[in-house]
Amino acid sequence: TDVLAWVISRVTGKNIAELLSEKIWQPMGAHHDGYYQVDASGIPFAGGGFNGNLRDYALFGEMVRNGGNINGRKIMDKSILYDIVLGGDPAKFDSKSYPNLKGWSYRNMWWVTNNANRAFMARGVHGQAIYVDPAAQMVIVRLASHPKASNAVNDPYSLPAYQAIADYLIKK
């Protein structure tokens, strides 16, 4: 992720923080500024250094769920988001490294469940999540700071909880 941000910055002449603000955060109507951690040279760390608040992460998730639209504004082309939902090839996904993610895949920086609801999520290593379930018309944001940098400690609890909420919403 960090290397991708460096490439994007080199191609555009803007750092990833400027681009995120200009192309997504401001146009979607974020309520608060987000910010990146930076290295000693002042370069934003895109491999896990973005910080925002719950409300704006939920707004972002809702924009993604709605095909790039939020509050009557088109922020992203829906083809980009539909490509995420397609997911990658689950057979190529290393499920040995992710025992709680059997049948999942990874595509365009998103973790894709490949379940019947076509749910997908952004994941942080300390348990943070933006879980998008199109079928349940649901976005769940989880802010977390688990001391162990591995979702394996959270997944056995959080993933079934997300699915149970989606199941409830669909049956309602």
PEVEN-V324443 format. One record per backbone hydrogen bond with DSSP energy under -1.0 kcal/mol. NH is the residue of the N-H (numbers start at 1). CO is the residue of the C=O. If there is no record, write none. Layout:
nh->{NH NH}
co->{CO CO}
This chain:
nh->{5 6 7 8 9 10 11 12 13 19 20 21 22 23 24 25 26 28 29 30 35 37 39 42 45 49 51 57 58 59 60 61 62 63 64 65 66 67 68 70 73 75 76 80 82 83 84 85 86 87 92 95 101 104 105 107 110 111 112 113 118 120 121 122 124 127 129 130 131 132 133 135 138 140 142 146 150 153 154 155 157 158 159 161 162 163 164 165 166 167 168 169 170 171 172}
co->{1 2 3 4 5 6 7 8 9 15 16 17 18 19 20 20 21 24 26 25 51 49 43 39 37 45 35 53 54 55 56 57 58 59 60 61 62 64 63 73 70 68 68 77 78 79 80 81 82 84 89 93 98 101 112 110 107 121 105 119 115 132 111 130 128 124 142 122 140 120 138 117 133 131 129 126 148 150 151 151 154 154 155 157 158 159 160 161 162 163 164 165 166 167 168}
